[in-house]
């Protein structure tokens, strides 16, 4: 049985073409009757990372932590491979590629409230000490690579406590992203779009991750090719996905599903041009997303009635 390791910091713990015609044109309805899987007991955290002690930044860590996992994962686990739980997000780690399979967050307007004790400038990129040295990424892997350490769970989503924002800087939450023109621009725009939805609606769930999609080559065949960086051969995704599950009212939901290429994207390109059918992400990633959501609760997908897409 795989165990979930609970983190609250990184300092002390138990040591093709663009889409290549690849996507289907029709949304496949979600599975509503799947049985919720039992998850191993989460280890209660004993310490947290910050450049200052928790008391110095006025964090009451006794009120937060693993108790949020059941809420974050309410609508299903995409998988159970190398799970890691944090104060405000859960991820599944891909040891072979040295990046996450997926990251899930549950966001609400009250958790986006600015905390004057939270200081992003105190955050630093850190290795995840829970991951065996054979399989982890390091800052040296990114140094001189030409790629940003791109957040999957965005730091801007987790400003309620210094602990929560610190944890988004773990390298297990990073993947190599083109900097100018993508991570600092269009990807950042998508992250801001998520926060706008959170401020407008009651509750938002977000699943984010990398993709490695095929590209049509000159010989007429499709190939999946990707670069690796650093001594540890960190895989550089060809694309990234983000699936946003928005609770528009009690028990009523809408989904927005996006795939963006890990490339320079013109600022004028609208985010809506990257919307795709949800099943195209699931087929490419190899797992189901939010599959515990009752299908009769889903009202719209990418702005269209879900009944039209079934």
C-alpha positions, 0 to 999 in steps of 0.5 A: 500500500502506498502511503500519503506523506503529510508536509507542512514545510520543507525544512524538517520532515521524515527525511501534435502540432499544436494539438495535432488533431489529437482531441475528440470533439465530444465530451464524455459524461463523467462517472457518477457512481464510482465508489470513493476510495479509502485513503491511508491515514495521513501523518500529522505534521510536526513542523513547518518551513518558513524563513522565520519561525511560525510564531514569528509570522503569527501562524496558528498551525493547529487550526489548519493542515491535513484536516483539509485533505478530505475537502480538497479531494471531495470529488475524487483522486485522479490516482494514488501514486506517490501522494503528498498532502500539504496545507492547501493542496494535494499532489501525486508525484511522478518519480520517473519525470521528476515532476507531479502527475497532478496537483489539486487545490480547493479554493474559496474567497475566504482563503484568498484574503490577504494576510499581512503576516504573509510575505512572498519575498521570504519564500524560496524554492526548496527540494522536497525532502520526502522524495528519495534523492534518486527521484527528486529535482533540485535547483541546480537542475533548473540553473542555466536551463532556460526554463522557469520553475513553474508553479502547478499550485499557484503561490497567489492562491495560498496567501492565508498563511506563510506556511501555505505559501511556503509549501507552494515553493517545493520543487515537487510543485514545479515543472520546467516552463518557458519563462517569458511568453508563458509562465510569466504571461499566459500561464499567469493570466490563467492563474489570475482567471482562476482567482477571479472565479474564486472571488465571484463564486462560492467554491472552486476546485482546480486540477493542474498538471503536465502533458506530453503530447504527440507531434506529427513529424515529416515522415507522417508519424506521430512522436512524443518527444520532450527535452530533459534538463539538469543532472537529474533529467527533469522532463520538460512537458510539451503542454500543461492542463488546468481543469477548473470546477466551479460551484456556481451555487449549492450543488451546481457546477461548471467546468472549464478545461484548458490545455496550453503549449509550453511555448511562447504564446502571444498576449493577444491570444484569448484564453478561450482558444485553449479550451478543450473537451475534458476527456481529451485531457483525461485520455492524454494524462491517463487518469480521470478528473473530478470523477466523483462529481454527480453528472446531474450536478454539472450544468456547463462545460466550457460555457456550453450546456453539459446536456448538449455535450453528452 
